[in-house]
Amino acid sequence: MKKLLFFLFIIQLLVSCNKNKELGSPLEFFDTKVELKGELIELDKELLGLPAYNMALYDSIMFVYDAQRVDNKFLFVIDIKNNKLLKKIINVGWGPSEHSMLSNIIIDKPNGRILFHEPNKKKMYSMLVQDILHSDSLANFTKEEFDLVDRFNEPNNYFKLISIDNSKHYIGYGNSSDSCMYTLVNATGTVINSGCIYPTFPNSESYDHLFISNLFYGDLTSSGNRACSVAQPGFFEIVEINGNSISTICRKLFLLPEFTPMNIENRQVPKKNREGIAGFINVVSNTKEIYTTFCNNTIQESMLSGCVSKDMLVFDWDGNPVKHYILDHGILGFVLDGKTIYAITNAPEPKLVKYVLD
């Protein structure tokens, strides 16, 4: 009986979620692979600019972040039900009603609005969706939500902010004055906790937290009280938020970051190896599963053609691999609408593509 219990214990250890362990390419760990053919969607107007890695969906209205800022505006507003490009919004600039960059778009459906983070102004802003749809004068509809600073009153190094269920909390990547990877803030912008140390790897103890945070810079999604982070090249983590605490449920380091330390302005920073794999790009989720894209191109190749991916990996909320979708188009940003994926592809010009999942 003791031998049987010991054997079962060993099996459990082997199949449980590996924490901070180099495993190899995540593509190797999926038994179920499904090839998907997408449907290109022709809009009434062209999607100029892009590439777009940041997208959000509010019912049938899609918001697509234009990184190239064509027409001096940031966001495409698309009616996917009628295949119409409605308008572009949010003026580029440094004025009171202008913004220099966006780092995330959050849908706040109960309050009928979208939120976005402006890293250079270090603030969160919101806009009512109905105002966006029914007005051509949008400057008055952008309002300040709260400042994003850490407990040392320094700017938070957020890349994405995620609303956690109905708790009015937001989780984002941690800041350089702290060893934790994530920071939790409430609806007023007050930091209430930081949690989960950065991943460790050979010689990582010789680098400061700012150095390591520049290596693990990626994407976040959430469902209920759990959030999932993916970061290039091969970091995957699921955390749970209980009250004001953040704890790790699953952590996998599929691929180690490839870099060379260098000094810039008396500060040590990582120079990423351009021959290394780009790795995880984007992640979205529903209540049951996590969908993330993985780019097998090198960083050098991605700089030339964008971080397009034909590999979409599905995990459950315990970190177990579920399914590997092989797409017929390389995609950038994407959103999930039930069993439908809408994505931006370079085909070769920017296009919307639709995938229906099995």
C-alpha positions in Angstrom: 0.0 0.0 0.0 2.8 2.4 0.9 4.5 1.6 -2.4 1.3 2.3 -4.3 0.8 5.7 -2.5 4.4 6.6 -3.2 4.0 5.7 -6.9 0.8 7.8 -7.1 2.6 10.7 -5.4 5.4 10.5 -8.0 2.9 10.5 -10.9 1.2 13.5 -9.4 4.5 15.4 -9.3 5.2 14.5 -12.9 1.9 15.7 -14.3 1.4 18.7 -12.1 2.2 22.2 -13.3 6.0 22.7 -13.4 7.1 25.8 -11.6 10.0 27.8 -13.1 11.4 24.9 -15.1 12.8 25.0 -18.6 10.8 22.6 -20.7 11.4 23.4 -24.3 9.1 24.7 -27.0 5.5 24.8 -25.7 4.4 23.4 -29.1 5.8 20.1 -28.1 3.3 19.6 -25.2 0.0 19.4 -27.2 -1.3 16.0 -28.3 -4.4 17.5 -30.0 -3.6 19.6 -33.1 -6.3 21.1 -35.3 -5.9 22.9 -38.6 -8.2 25.9 -39.0 -9.1 27.8 -42.2 -10.0 31.5 -41.7 -12.4 33.7 -43.5 -11.1 37.1 -44.6 -13.5 39.9 -43.8 -13.8 42.8 -46.3 -14.6 46.0 -44.6 -16.2 49.0 -46.4 -12.9 50.9 -45.9 -9.3 49.8 -45.7 -7.4 49.2 -42.4 -4.4 51.5 -43.0 -1.5 51.6 -40.6 -1.2 48.9 -38.0 0.3 46.4 -37.0 -2.3 45.7 -34.3 -1.5 43.6 -31.3 -4.1 45.2 -29.1 -7.8 44.7 -29.7 -11.0 44.7 -27.7 -14.6 43.7 -28.4 -17.8 45.3 -27.0 -20.7 43.3 -28.3 -20.4 43.8 -32.1 -18.1 46.8 -31.8 -14.4 46.1 -32.1 -11.6 48.5 -31.1 -8.3 48.0 -32.9 -5.1 49.9 -31.8 -3.2 51.3 -34.7 0.4 51.3 -33.7 1.4 53.3 -36.8 -1.0 56.2 -36.0 -2.3 56.8 -39.5 -4.6 59.9 -39.7 -3.1 61.0 -36.4 -5.5 58.9 -34.4 -5.1 55.7 -32.4 -8.2 53.5 -32.4 -10.1 52.0 -35.3 -13.8 51.5 -34.4 -15.3 48.6 -36.4 -18.8 47.2 -36.6 -18.1 43.5 -37.2 -21.8 42.7 -37.5 -22.1 44.9 -40.7 -18.4 44.8 -41.7 -18.0 48.6 -41.5 -15.1 50.7 -40.4 -17.0 53.4 -38.5 -14.3 55.8 -37.5 -10.9 56.4 -35.9 -10.7 58.0 -32.5 -8.2 59.4 -29.8 -6.0 62.1 -31.2 -2.2 61.6 -31.1 -0.2 64.3 -29.3 0.7 65.8 -25.9 -2.2 68.2 -25.4 -5.0 67.9 -22.7 -7.3 65.9 -25.0 -4.5 64.1 -26.8 -2.4 61.0 -26.0 1.1 59.9 -27.0 0.5 56.2 -26.7 -1.8 53.5 -25.3 -0.8 50.3 -23.6 -4.1 48.5 -23.2 -7.8 48.7 -23.9 -10.2 47.3 -21.3 -13.9 46.6 -21.8 -16.1 47.6 -18.8 -19.4 46.3 -20.1 -21.5 46.8 -16.9 -20.7 50.6 -17.1 -20.9 50.8 -20.9 -17.4 52.0 -21.5 -13.9 51.3 -22.6 -10.8 52.1 -20.5 -7.3 52.6 -21.6 -3.9 53.2 -20.0 -1.7 56.1 -21.1 1.8 55.2 -19.9 3.5 58.5 -20.6 0.8 60.4 -18.6 0.7 57.5 -16.1 -3.1 57.6 -15.9 -6.1 55.6 -16.7 -8.9 57.1 -18.9 -12.4 56.0 -19.9 -14.9 56.7 -22.7 -18.6 55.8 -23.0 -19.2 53.5 -25.9 -22.4 55.2 -26.8 -20.6 58.5 -26.9 -18.0 57.0 -29.3 -20.7 55.7 -31.6 -23.0 58.7 -31.7 -20.7 61.7 -31.6 -18.0 63.1 -33.9 -16.5 65.3 -31.2 -14.8 62.9 -28.8 -12.4 65.2 -27.0 -15.0 65.9 -24.2 -15.7 62.2 -23.6 -12.2 61.3 -22.4 -11.9 61.7 -18.6 -9.2 61.0 -16.1 -9.8 57.9 -14.0 -6.8 57.8 -11.7 -3.1 58.2 -11.5 -1.0 55.0 -11.8 1.9 55.3 -9.4 3.4 52.8 -7.0 3.7 53.1 -3.2 7.0 55.0 -3.7 5.1 57.5 -5.8 7.0 56.4 -8.9 5.3 55.5 -12.2 4.1 52.0 -12.4 5.7 50.0 -15.3 2.3 48.7 -16.6 2.1 47.1 -20.0 -1.5 45.9 -19.5 -4.2 46.4 -16.9 -6.9 43.8 -16.4 -10.2 44.2 -14.5 -10.6 41.3 -12.1 -14.2 40.1 -12.1 -16.5 42.6 -10.2 -14.0 43.5 -7.6 -13.0 46.7 -9.4 -9.3 45.7 -9.0 -6.7 45.9 -11.8 -3.6 43.8 -12.1 -0.6 44.9 -14.1 3.1 44.1 -14.5 5.1 45.2 -11.5 7.4 48.2 -11.2 11.1 48.6 -11.1 11.2 49.6 -7.4 9.9 46.2 -6.3 10.9 42.6 -6.7 7.4 41.5 -7.5 6.2 40.8 -11.0 2.6 42.0 -10.5 0.9 44.9 -8.8 -2.7 45.0 -7.7 -4.6 48.3 -7.6 -8.1 49.2 -6.7 -10.6 51.3 -8.6 -9.1 54.5 -7.3 -5.6 53.6 -8.5 -4.3 52.9 -5.0 -1.7 50.1 -4.9 -3.0 47.4 -2.5 -0.5 44.6 -3.1 2.4 43.4 -5.1 3.0 39.7 -5.5 4.9 36.8 -7.3 8.7 37.2 -7.7 10.2 37.4 -11.2 11.2 34.1 -12.8 14.7 32.9 -12.0 17.2 31.5 -14.5 21.0 30.9 -14.5 22.8 34.0 -13.2 19.6 35.8 -12.6 20.7 36.6 -9.0 23.3 39.0 -10.5 20.7 41.3 -12.1 18.4 43.8 -10.4 14.7 43.8 -10.7 14.5 46.5 -13.4 16.8 44.4 -15.6 14.7 41.3 -15.2 11.4 43.1 -15.7 12.7 44.3 -19.1 13.1 40.6 -20.1 9.7 39.4 -19.1 7.4 41.9 -20.8 4.3 40.4 -22.2 0.5 40.2 -22.1 -2.2 39.5 -19.4 -5.7 38.2 -19.4 -8.1 37.4 -16.6 -11.3 35.4 -15.7 -12.9 35.6 -12.3 -10.3 35.9 -9.7 -7.5 34.4 -11.8 -5.1 36.1 -14.3 -2.7 34.6 -16.9 0.5 36.1 -18.0 2.5 35.2 -21.1 5.9 36.8 -21.8 8.5 36.4 -24.5 10.0 34.0 -25.3 8.5 31.2 -23.2 7.1 32.4 -19.8 3.6 31.3 -18.8 2.0 31.9 -15.4 -1.4 31.7 -13.8 -2.1 33.7 -10.6 -5.0 33.9 -8.3 -6.3 37.0 -6.5 -7.9 36.5 -3.1 -8.9 39.7 -1.5 -5.7 41.8 -1.6 -3.3 38.9 -2.1 -1.7 37.5 -5.3 -0.5 33.9 -5.4 1.0 31.7 -8.1 -1.2 28.7 -9.3 1.0 27.6 -12.2 4.3 28.8 -13.5 6.2 27.4 -16.5 9.4 28.7 -18.2 9.3 26.8 -21.5 12.1 28.8 -23.0 14.9 30.8 -21.4 15.4 34.5 -22.5 18.4 34.9 -24.7 20.2 38.2 -24.1 23.5 40.0 -23.5 23.9 42.5 -20.6 25.0 45.9 -21.7 25.3 49.4 -20.1 23.3 52.4 -21.3 23.6 55.7 -19.4 25.3 53.9 -16.4 22.4 51.4 -16.2 22.7 47.8 -17.0 20.0 46.6 -19.5 19.4 43.3 -21.4 20.1 43.3 -25.1 17.9 40.5 -26.5 19.5 38.1 -29.0 17.8 38.8 -32.3 18.4 35.2 -33.4 16.3 33.9 -30.5 12.7 32.8 -30.8 10.1 35.6 -30.4 7.8 33.3 -28.5 4.5 34.1 -26.8 2.7 37.2 -28.2 -0.9 37.7 -27.1 -3.3 36.1 -24.7 -7.1 36.2 -24.3 -9.4 34.0 -22.2 -12.9 33.0 -21.3 -14.2 31.3 -18.1 -12.8 27.9 -19.1 -9.8 28.4 -21.3 -6.8 30.5 -22.1 -5.8 31.2 -25.8 -2.3 32.4 -26.6 -0.3 32.8 -29.8 3.2 31.6 -30.1 5.6 33.0 -32.8 8.3 30.6 -34.0 10.1 33.3 -36.0 13.3 34.8 -34.6 13.2 38.3 -33.2 15.1 39.5 -36.3 12.5 38.0 -38.6 9.7 39.5 -36.5 11.2 43.0 -36.7 11.0 42.7 -40.5 7.5 41.1 -40.8 5.9 41.6 -37.4 5.3 39.0 -34.7 2.8 37.0 -36.8 1.8 33.6 -35.5 0.0 30.6 -37.0 0.1 28.7 -33.8 -2.6 29.3 -31.2 -2.3 27.3 -28.0 -5.2 26.6 -25.6 -4.7 25.9 -21.9 -7.2 25.4 -19.1 -7.1 27.6 -16.0 -4.9 25.1 -14.2 -2.2 25.4 -16.9 -2.9 22.1 -18.6 -2.4 22.0 -22.4 -5.8 21.5 -24.2 -5.4 22.1 -27.9 -3.0 23.4 -30.6 -4.7 25.3 -33.4 -2.7 25.7 -36.6 -4.0 28.7 -38.5 -3.8 29.3 -42.3 -3.0 33.0 -41.7 -0.3 34.5 -39.5 -2.1 36.7 -37.0 -1.2 39.6 -34.8 -3.8 40.8 -32.3 -7.0 38.8 -31.7 -10.2 38.8 -29.7 -12.5 35.9 -28.6 -16.2 36.1 -29.1 -17.7 32.8 -27.9 -16.3 30.2 -30.2 -15.2 32.7 -32.8 -11.8 34.3 -33.1 -11.4 37.7 -34.8 -7.8 38.6 -35.6 -5.6 41.0 -37.6 -3.5 39.4 -40.3 -1.0 40.7 -42.9 -2.4 39.2 -46.0 -0.2 40.9 -47.2 -2.0 44.2 -46.4 -3.8 44.4 -42.9 -7.1 42.5 -42.9 -9.6 41.1 -40.5 -9.8 37.4 -40.4 -12.4 35.2 -38.7 -11.9 31.7 -37.3 -14.7 29.5 -36.0 -13.4 27.1 -33.3 -14.6 23.5 -33.0 
